[in-house]
């Protein structure tokens, strides 16, 4: 946490002349180191040993400096978490956050009708409703313990600004597709290049390259997007094998299934994050594992849209595919709650395999934390509570009945199978307290909530 103290200083004669007629305030900014301490909590570290310990967490400015030993000194900010759960912030690796303002507009429709409805609304979007939708989605994510999300959309400049105001971290992947299929002004790839160039220095957020999917992206578009990802060393995020029709259509047109085709043209890499990945063969899984690809499994979205297919999670793990969790957007899931998503992911795998051991609680928590960090290219910076990593931390109410009894032996299971978004008390992202005791500190909640109805009526009420 960095405190900016503005100190008035006398102007020199030259400064007075330069400032004459100007309304700008000329100040000296001094940066003051801040020490934050979270006291007496159950700390779910998610470190290499997956330690659960009782103690304090010290944060110096943006980063964790100690986890475990009691800190006897004084701190600038003290957070009493006695008996609470302190854990890494959750990482949502696939969503369309600005669509939060569109929830409830395309429910209970067959997939083709759903697409027609959403695309029609999407073409009418403005910067104003994108800003409101992003802030609404960020508020929902903050309240449900998400500190980092990976977004795939256009107008990511608007989304990035709104996310910065909300105080959490976004990986903003500008959507690239063939020009004949887009509603964007200009060429989507060039738009993506400009966005990545202008937003590479954000404090929390990071730019990325998006691909809508093989159904609207030619070989040249896919190759050029991959080249841009390589040149800038940023993630390449795409929809992959979400529906059986997508797979069958592509096989008919190219002779290959989507993941096979992407591997064949050299698009897959360790920076690739493939959302859904529900209709894959073992050959595709092996090809993805060979290239160290990450997937973002979105089980709620797939079930709600009735697209069928269950991501082959056990086979992915066996073949070196990095598995993470995404909610998808608010038109296909209606919720950005990562606690619900990781639980449902586990239940779907267990149920479809008739095997209750297939995705244990610790594995599911890994998907939503350390694996998510690896997917977005930040494995060394977030995803666990360890010295030197960003202080992306959430505090769960240890006095909540649904989390009790609370013991070291059941704490991981309680987080995965019992916890809900309502248990999240306090949220820090990169050392900044963005929510304290359920009160969001960064946005005017009432203003955003009220504006969301106006935006919905404009977009969807016609």
C-alpha positions in Angstrom: 0.0 0.0 0.0 1.5 3.3 -1.0 0.3 6.5 0.6 0.7 9.6 -1.5 1.3 12.7 0.6 1.0 16.0 -1.1 3.4 18.6 0.4 3.0 22.2 -0.6 6.4 23.9 -1.3 7.3 27.5 -2.0 7.5 28.3 -5.7 10.7 29.7 -7.2 10.3 32.8 -9.3 10.7 30.7 -12.4 8.0 28.3 -11.2 5.6 31.2 -10.5 6.1 32.5 -14.0 5.5 29.0 -15.5 2.4 28.5 -13.4 1.0 32.0 -14.1 -2.5 31.7 -15.5 -2.5 27.9 -15.0 -5.1 26.1 -12.8 -2.8 23.2 -12.2 -1.6 22.6 -8.6 2.1 22.1 -8.5 3.0 19.7 -5.6 5.8 17.5 -4.5 4.7 13.9 -4.1 6.6 11.9 -1.4 5.9 8.1 -1.3 5.6 6.7 2.2 6.0 3.0 3.0 3.0 1.4 4.6 3.0 -1.7 6.8 -0.2 -3.6 7.1 -0.6 -6.6 9.5 -3.5 -9.1 9.4 -3.7 -10.6 12.9 -4.2 -14.1 14.3 -5.8 -15.9 11.4 -5.9 -19.3 9.9 -3.6 -18.8 6.9 -4.2 -21.0 3.9 -0.9 -20.3 2.2 -1.3 -22.3 -1.0 2.6 -22.5 -1.0 4.4 -25.5 -2.4 3.7 -27.5 0.8 0.1 -26.2 0.9 0.6 -25.2 4.6 -2.2 -24.1 6.8 -0.9 -22.2 9.7 -2.1 -19.9 12.5 -0.6 -16.5 12.8 -0.1 -13.0 11.2 0.5 -11.8 7.7 2.7 -8.7 7.2 2.4 -6.6 4.1 4.8 -3.9 3.1 3.3 -1.6 0.5 2.1 -4.0 -2.2 3.8 -7.3 -1.2 3.8 -9.9 1.5 6.9 -9.9 3.7 5.9 -12.5 6.3 3.2 -15.1 6.9 2.9 -17.1 10.1 5.0 -15.7 13.0 3.3 -13.3 15.3 4.3 -9.7 14.6 5.0 -7.9 17.9 5.5 -4.4 16.5 3.0 -1.7 15.4 1.7 -1.3 11.9 0.1 1.5 9.9 -2.9 -0.6 9.2 -4.1 -3.4 11.6 -6.7 -5.9 10.6 -8.1 -8.1 13.3 -8.8 -11.6 11.7 -8.8 -13.6 14.9 -10.2 -17.0 14.0 -10.9 -16.0 10.4 -9.5 -17.6 7.3 -6.9 -15.7 5.3 -6.3 -17.1 1.8 -5.2 -16.0 -1.6 -7.6 -14.1 -3.7 -9.4 -16.2 -6.3 -8.5 -15.9 -10.0 -11.2 -16.1 -12.6 -9.6 -17.0 -15.9 -12.5 -16.5 -18.3 -15.2 -13.9 -18.2 -16.7 -10.9 -20.1 -17.1 -8.5 -17.2 -18.8 -5.7 -19.0 -21.7 -8.1 -19.8 -22.7 -7.9 -16.1 -25.2 -5.3 -17.0 -26.9 -7.7 -19.5 -27.7 -10.5 -17.0 -31.2 -12.0 -17.3 -31.6 -11.0 -21.0 -31.0 -14.2 -22.8 -31.9 -17.0 -20.4 -33.6 -20.3 -21.1 -33.0 -20.1 -24.9 -31.6 -22.7 -27.2 -28.0 -21.9 -28.1 -28.6 -20.5 -31.6 -31.3 -18.2 -30.2 -29.1 -17.2 -27.3 -26.4 -16.2 -29.7 -28.7 -14.2 -31.9 -30.1 -12.3 -28.8 -26.7 -11.5 -27.3 -25.1 -10.5 -30.6 -28.0 -8.1 -31.3 -27.6 -6.4 -27.9 -23.9 -6.4 -28.1 -23.9 -4.4 -31.3 -25.7 -1.5 -29.5 -23.2 -1.1 -26.6 -21.8 2.2 -25.6 -18.8 3.3 -23.5 -21.2 4.4 -20.8 -22.9 1.0 -20.3 -19.6 -0.8 -20.7 -18.2 1.3 -17.8 -21.3 0.5 -15.6 -21.2 -3.2 -16.5 -17.6 -3.5 -15.7 -18.0 -1.7 -12.3 -21.0 -3.9 -11.5 -19.1 -7.0 -12.3 -16.0 -5.9 -10.4 -18.2 -5.2 -7.3 -19.7 -8.7 -7.6 -16.2 -10.2 -7.9 -14.8 -8.2 -5.0 -17.7 -9.4 -2.8 -17.1 -13.0 -3.8 -13.3 -12.9 -3.3 -11.9 -12.6 -6.8 -8.9 -10.3 -7.0 -7.8 -11.1 -10.6 -9.8 -11.9 -13.7 -9.0 -12.6 -17.3 -11.4 -10.8 -19.7 -12.1 -11.4 -23.4 -14.0 -8.6 -25.1 -13.6 -5.5 -27.2 -13.3 -1.9 -25.9 -10.9 -3.2 -23.3 -9.7 0.4 -22.8 -13.0 1.3 -21.2 -13.0 -1.9 -19.2 -9.5 -1.4 -18.0 -10.3 2.1 -16.8 -13.3 1.0 -14.9 -11.4 -1.9 -13.4 -8.7 0.4 -12.2 -11.3 2.4 -10.4 -12.6 -0.7 -8.8 -9.1 -1.6 -7.5 -8.8 -5.2 -8.6 -6.6 -6.7 -11.4 -7.7 -7.5 -14.9 -5.9 -9.3 -17.7 -7.6 -7.5 -20.6 -7.6 -9.5 -23.8 -8.8 -7.5 -26.7 -11.0 -9.7 -29.0 -9.5 -10.4 -32.4 -11.5 -12.0 -35.3 -11.9 -11.7 -39.0 -13.1 -8.3 -40.1 -16.3 -9.6 -41.9 -17.6 -10.9 -38.6 -16.9 -8.0 -36.2 -18.9 -5.1 -35.0 -15.7 -3.3 -34.0 -14.7 -0.1 -35.9 -11.6 -0.8 -37.9 -9.5 -4.0 -37.9 -9.7 -6.0 -34.7 -6.1 -7.0 -34.8 -4.9 -3.4 -35.2 -7.2 -2.4 -32.4 -5.7 -5.0 -30.2 -2.1 -3.8 -31.1 -3.0 -0.2 -30.2 -4.6 -1.3 -26.9 -1.7 -3.5 -25.9 0.8 -0.7 -26.7 -1.1 2.0 -24.8 -1.9 -0.2 -21.7 1.3 -2.0 -21.0 2.2 0.1 -18.0 -0.8 -0.3 -15.8 -0.1 -0.7 -12.1 -2.4 -3.7 -11.7 -3.9 -4.6 -15.0 -2.2 -6.2 -18.0 -3.1 -6.3 -21.7 -3.5 -9.5 -23.6 -4.5 -10.8 -27.0 -8.0 -12.5 -27.5 -9.3 -14.8 -30.2 -13.0 -15.2 -30.4 -12.8 -18.7 -31.7 -11.9 -20.8 -34.8 -15.5 -20.3 -36.1 -14.8 -16.6 -36.9 -11.0 -16.6 -37.1 -9.1 -17.6 -40.3 -5.7 -19.2 -40.2 -4.0 -15.8 -40.9 -6.0 -14.2 -38.1 -4.9 -16.9 -35.6 -1.3 -16.8 -36.7 -1.1 -13.0 -36.5 -2.7 -13.0 -33.0 -0.2 -15.6 -31.9 2.7 -13.6 -33.3 1.4 -10.5 -31.4 1.3 -12.6 -28.2 4.8 -13.7 -28.8 6.1 -10.3 -29.6 4.6 -8.7 -26.5 4.9 -11.7 -24.2 1.3 -11.5 -23.2 -1.5 -14.1 -22.8 -3.4 -15.4 -25.9 -6.9 -16.1 -24.7 -9.6 -17.9 -26.8 -12.8 -19.9 -26.8 -12.1 -23.5 -27.7 -14.3 -26.5 -28.4 -17.2 -25.1 -26.4 -19.9 -26.9 -28.5 -20.2 -30.0 -30.5 -21.3 -28.0 -33.5 -18.2 -25.8 -33.4 -16.1 -29.0 -33.4 -18.0 -30.7 -36.2 -18.2 -27.6 -38.4 -14.4 -27.1 -38.1 -13.6 -30.7 -38.9 -15.8 -30.6 -42.0 -14.1 -27.4 -43.2 -10.4 -28.2 -42.3 -10.3 -32.0 -41.8 -9.1 -31.4 -38.2 -10.7 -30.7 -34.8 -10.1 -27.2 -33.5 -7.2 -28.0 -31.0 -5.5 -30.2 -33.6 -5.8 -27.5 -36.2 -4.4 -24.8 -33.8 -1.5 -27.1 -32.9 -0.8 -27.8 -36.6 -0.6 -24.1 -37.5 1.5 -23.3 -34.4 -0.9 -21.2 -32.4 -0.7 -23.1 -29.1 1.9 -22.2 -26.5 2.5 -21.8 -22.8 0.7 -18.4 -23.0 -2.5 -19.9 -24.5 -5.5 -19.9 -22.2 -8.3 -21.9 -23.8 -11.8 -21.3 -22.3 -14.3 -24.2 -22.0 -12.3 -27.0 -23.8 -15.2 -29.3 -23.2 -15.2 -31.3 -26.5 -11.7 -32.6 -26.7 -10.2 -36.0 -27.7 -7.2 -37.5 -26.0 -5.1 -36.6 -28.9 -6.0 -32.9 -28.5 -5.3 -33.1 -24.8 -1.9 -34.5 -25.4 -1.1 -31.8 -28.0 -2.2 -29.1 -25.6 -0.1 -30.6 -22.8 2.9 -30.8 -25.1 2.7 -27.0 -25.5 1.9 -26.3 -21.8 -1.4 -24.8 -22.6 -3.8 -23.7 -19.8 -7.5 -24.2 -19.9 -10.3 -22.2 -18.2 -13.1 -24.7 -17.4 -16.5 -23.0 -17.2 -18.9 -25.8 -16.1 -21.9 -23.6 -15.1 -22.0 -21.8 -18.4 -21.8 -25.0 -20.3 -24.5 -26.6 -18.3 -26.8 -23.6 -18.4 -26.5 -23.4 -22.2 -26.9 -27.1 -22.5 -24.0 -27.4 -24.9 -23.0 -30.7 -23.5 -19.5 -32.0 -23.1 -17.5 -32.3 -19.9 -13.9 -31.1 -19.9 -11.6 -34.1 -19.4 -10.0 -32.7 -16.3 -8.2 -35.9 -15.1 -6.7 -36.5 -18.5 -5.6 -32.9 -18.7 -3.8 -33.1 -15.4 -2.1 -36.3 -16.5 -0.9 -34.7 -19.7 0.5 -31.4 -18.3 -2.4 -29.2 -19.2 -2.7 -26.4 -16.5 -6.3 -26.4 -15.3 -7.9 -23.2 -14.0 -11.5 -22.0 -13.5 -13.6 -19.3 -15.2 -17.2 -18.2 -14.7 -17.8 -17.0 -18.3 -20.0 -13.9 -18.6 -23.2 -12.9 -16.9 -25.4 -13.8 -19.9 -24.3 -17.5 -19.8 -23.7 -18.0 -16.1 -25.5 -15.0 -14.5 -22.9 -15.1 -11.6 -19.3 -14.3 -11.2 -19.0 -16.3 -8.0 -15.8 -18.3 -8.0 -16.6 -20.2 -4.8 -19.7 -21.6 -6.5 -17.8 -22.3 -9.8 -15.0 -24.4 -8.3 -17.5 -26.4 -6.2 -19.7 -27.1 -9.2 -16.6 -28.0 -11.3 -15.7 -30.6 -8.8 -19.2 -32.0 -8.4 -19.6 -32.3 -12.2 -16.4 -34.2 -12.5 -17.3 -36.6 -9.7 -20.8 -37.1 -11.0 -19.9 -37.7 -14.6 -17.1 -40.1 -13.7 -19.0 -41.9 -10.9 -15.9 -41.4 -8.8 -15.9 -39.2 -5.7 -12.1 -39.1 -5.5 -11.5 -37.7 -8.9 -11.2 -34.0 -7.9 -10.3 -33.6 -4.3 -10.9 -30.3 -2.5 -7.2 -29.3 -2.5 -7.0 -29.8 -6.3 -10.1 -27.6 -6.8 -8.6 -24.8 -4.6 -5.4 -25.1 -6.6 -7.4 -24.6 -9.8 -8.8 -21.3 -8.5 -5.6 -19.9 -7.1 -2.1 -21.1 -8.0 -3.2 -22.6 -11.4 -5.1 -19.5 -12.2 -2.0 -17.4 -11.5 0.1 -19.6 -13.8 -2.6 -19.3 -16.5 -2.5 -15.5 -16.6 1.3 -15.5 -16.6 1.6 -14.4 -12.9 2.6 -17.6 -11.2 5.6 -15.9 -9.5 3.6 -12.8 -8.4 0.2 -14.0 -7.0 -1.9 -17.1 -6.3 -0.4 -17.9 -2.9 0.5 -16.2 0.4 4.3 -16.2 0.3 7.1 -13.7 0.9 7.6 -11.4 -2.1 4.3 -12.0 -3.8 1.6 -9.4 -4.2 -0.8 -9.1 -1.3 -3.8 -10.4 -3.1 -5.6 -11.7 0.0 -9.2 -12.3 1.1 -10.5 -12.9 4.6 -13.4 -15.2 5.3 -15.5 -14.9 8.4 -14.4 -17.7 10.7 -17.4 -17.2 12.9 -19.9 -18.1 10.1 -21.9 -21.3 10.9 -21.4 -22.7 7.5 -17.6 -22.7 8.0 -17.7 -24.3 11.5 -16.4 -26.4 13.0 -13.1 -25.0 11.7 -10.0 -27.1 12.2 -6.7 -27.4 10.3 -7.8 -30.8 9.0 -11.1 -29.6 7.5 -10.3 -26.0 6.5 -9.6 -26.8 2.8 -12.8 -28.8 2.4 -14.8 -26.1 4.2 -13.5 -23.5 1.8 -14.3 -25.5 -1.3 -17.6 -27.3 -0.3 -19.1 -25.1 2.4 -18.0 -21.5 1.7 -20.0 -18.9 -0.2 -19.5 -15.4 -1.5 -21.3 -14.2 1.6 -18.4 -15.4 3.8 -16.0 -12.9 2.3 -15.3 -10.1 4.8 -12.3 -8.2 3.5 -10.4 -8.1 0.2 -6.9 -6.8 -0.6 -5.5 -6.5 -4.1 -1.8 -5.6 -4.4 -1.9 -4.4 -0.9 -4.9 -2.1 -1.3 -7.9 -2.7 0.9 -10.7 -2.7 -1.7 -13.3 -4.1 0.7 -13.4 -4.0 4.5 -16.1 -5.7 6.6 -18.3 -6.1 3.4 -18.0 -2.4 2.6 -16.4 -1.7 -0.8 -14.0 1.2 -0.5 -13.3 2.0 -4.1 -16.6 2.6 -5.8 -19.9 4.3 -5.0 -22.0 1.1 -4.8 -25.4 2.8 -4.8 -24.5 4.9 -7.8 -23.4 1.9 -9.8 -26.4 -0.2 -8.8 -28.8 2.5 -9.7 -27.1 3.1 -13.1 -27.2 -0.6 -13.9 -31.0 -0.5 -14.3 -30.9 2.4 -16.7 -28.2 0.6 -18.8 -30.3 -2.6 -18.8 -33.4 -0.8 -20.0 -31.5 0.9 -22.8 -29.8 -2.3 -24.0 -32.3 -5.1 -23.2 -35.7 -3.6 -22.5 -36.6 -3.0 -26.1 
